[in-house]
Amino acid sequence: MPTVISCYEIPNGAEPPPPAPPAGSARQLLRAIAPNTRFGYLHVAEFDNGAAALDAARAVAGGTLPAVSGSYQAFHVNDRPAASFSPAGADASIIFVNCLQFPPDREGAAFQIWQRVNDYMVAKPGYRWHRLHRRTHDDAPFGFVNLVEWESVASWEAAHDEGFRAMTAPGSLPFVTYPTVCRPVSDAQQPAAGLLSVGQGAPA
């Protein structure tokens, strides 16, 4: 299903951006939990057809708020959670959004590295699911956008260990990353934003 992913370059304490144009079955607004990140808000919306998704992405990118937006398609999904990081479950889950920027002719090399890192990360305690999206048009700002749910901030931090750092040493990656740790904006904060059931029922 075509998915529009919009990244707003506004502070996470600012007024949330308005709802996206009418989408298909699901949409979700995410807020960065750390200050001073590039993207304070991210919006994910599924559309019924590719033309509507492309029009919506271009409308967001050309709107009054500073934002980058593109049309994507989920193509690599895992909804098999790893072991729990902390059975007590004291902390709330987070959504990690990692935007990978590379030219279209580097997609094969980018995916090869991403898959190696992903194979390592999905076994880490606290991992719940991921959905990797790839752009459907070359004018999308990022080649891949990966959404990952982790049990907690602590589990996400612990997973980025020495093994992870060895695989992602500076200068060794064929892409530039723009990572954001987020939590969903609740219905009370954003009445028009539904909850996106990411990681379920998408093609592997």
C-alpha positions in Angstrom: 0.0 0.0 0.0 1.4 3.5 -0.9 2.6 5.3 2.2 3.3 9.0 2.6 6.0 9.7 5.2 6.4 13.4 6.1 9.1 14.7 8.3 8.5 18.2 9.8 11.5 20.3 10.7 9.9 22.0 13.6 10.6 21.6 17.4 8.9 18.8 19.1 7.4 21.2 21.6 5.7 23.3 18.8 2.1 23.0 17.8 1.6 19.7 16.0 1.3 19.9 12.2 -2.3 19.7 10.9 -3.6 16.3 9.7 -2.5 15.1 6.3 -5.0 15.0 3.4 -7.5 12.1 3.6 -5.6 8.9 3.5 -6.6 5.2 3.2 -6.8 2.8 6.1 -4.4 4.2 8.6 -2.3 7.2 9.7 -0.3 8.2 12.7 1.5 11.3 14.0 4.7 10.8 15.9 6.5 13.3 18.1 10.3 13.2 18.7 11.1 12.6 22.4 14.5 14.3 22.4 15.0 18.0 21.9 17.1 19.4 19.1 16.5 16.6 16.6 16.1 17.5 12.9 12.5 16.3 12.8 10.2 17.3 15.7 7.2 15.5 14.2 6.8 12.7 11.6 3.5 11.7 10.0 2.9 8.3 8.4 -0.2 7.8 6.2 -1.4 5.0 4.0 -3.2 5.7 0.8 -5.4 3.7 -1.5 -3.4 4.5 -4.7 -0.1 5.7 -5.7 -1.2 8.9 -7.5 -3.1 10.2 -4.4 0.0 9.4 -2.2 2.3 11.3 -4.6 0.0 14.3 -4.7 -0.2 14.3 -0.9 3.5 14.1 -0.4 4.2 17.0 -2.8 1.5 19.0 -1.1 3.2 18.6 2.3 6.6 19.4 0.8 5.3 22.5 -0.8 3.2 23.7 2.2 3.8 26.5 4.6 5.6 24.3 7.3 9.2 23.3 6.7 8.9 19.6 5.8 10.2 16.9 3.5 7.8 14.3 2.3 7.7 11.4 -0.1 5.7 8.4 -1.3 7.0 5.0 -0.2 6.1 1.3 -0.2 6.8 -1.1 2.6 8.9 -4.0 1.3 10.7 -5.6 4.2 8.7 -6.4 7.3 9.2 -8.4 10.5 6.5 -8.6 13.1 8.1 -11.4 15.2 9.3 -9.8 18.5 12.5 -10.8 20.2 12.7 -11.6 23.9 11.5 -8.9 26.4 14.2 -6.6 27.6 12.6 -5.9 30.9 9.7 -8.2 31.9 8.5 -5.5 34.4 7.8 -3.3 31.4 8.2 -0.1 33.4 8.9 2.2 30.4 6.6 3.0 27.5 7.4 1.7 24.0 9.0 3.9 21.4 9.0 4.1 17.6 12.4 4.6 16.1 12.3 6.2 12.6 15.5 6.1 10.6 15.6 7.9 7.3 18.3 6.8 5.0 19.5 9.2 2.2 21.3 7.9 -0.9 21.1 8.4 -4.6 18.7 6.0 -6.5 21.6 4.1 -8.1 22.9 3.1 -4.7 19.8 1.3 -3.5 21.3 -2.2 -3.8 24.4 -1.3 -1.8 22.3 0.5 0.8 19.9 -2.5 1.2 22.8 -4.9 1.6 24.2 -3.0 4.5 20.8 -2.3 6.0 19.9 -6.0 5.9 23.1 -7.0 7.7 22.5 -4.5 10.5 18.8 -5.5 10.7 19.6 -9.2 11.0 21.7 -8.2 14.1 19.1 -5.9 15.6 16.0 -8.0 15.3 17.4 -10.5 17.8 18.0 -7.9 20.5 15.8 -8.0 23.6 13.1 -5.4 23.4 12.8 -5.4 19.6 9.1 -5.8 18.5 8.7 -5.2 14.8 10.0 -3.2 11.9 8.7 -2.0 8.5 11.3 -0.8 5.9 9.9 1.5 3.2 11.5 2.3 -0.1 10.7 5.3 -2.2 8.4 4.9 -5.1 9.6 8.0 -6.9 13.1 9.5 -7.2 11.9 12.9 -5.8 11.3 11.4 -2.4 13.8 12.8 0.1 15.1 9.5 1.4 15.8 6.2 -0.3 14.6 4.1 2.7 12.6 5.0 5.8 12.7 2.3 8.5 10.1 2.3 11.3 10.9 0.1 14.3 9.1 -0.4 17.6 11.2 -1.1 20.7 9.9 -2.0 24.1 11.5 1.0 25.7 14.1 3.7 25.3 16.4 1.5 27.5 16.1 -1.5 25.2 16.8 0.6 22.1 19.8 2.1 23.7 21.2 -1.3 24.8 20.7 -2.7 21.3 23.1 -0.1 19.9 26.1 -1.8 21.4 29.6 -2.5 20.4 28.6 -4.9 17.7 26.2 -2.4 16.2 28.9 0.3 16.2 31.4 -2.0 14.5 28.9 -2.5 11.6 28.1 1.2 11.3 31.5 2.8 11.7 31.8 6.4 10.3 32.6 6.3 6.6 31.5 2.7 6.1 27.9 3.3 5.1 26.6 4.0 1.6 23.9 6.3 3.0 23.4 9.2 5.4 21.1 8.5 8.4 18.5 10.8 10.0 17.4 8.9 13.2 14.5 10.0 15.4 13.2 8.3 18.5 9.4 9.0 18.8 6.2 8.3 20.6 2.8 8.6 19.0 0.8 11.8 19.6 -2.3 10.6 21.4 -5.8 11.0 20.2 -6.4 13.6 22.9 -3.5 15.7 21.5 -4.4 15.1 17.8 -8.0 14.2 17.3 -7.7 13.5 13.6 -4.8 11.2 13.8 -5.6 7.5 13.9 -3.3 4.8 15.1 -1.3 3.1 12.4 -1.0 -0.6 12.9 2.5 -0.9 11.5 4.2 -4.2 11.4 1.0 -6.2 10.9 -0.2 -7.7 7.7 2.2 -6.1 5.3 4.1 -8.0 2.7 7.5 -9.4 3.7 
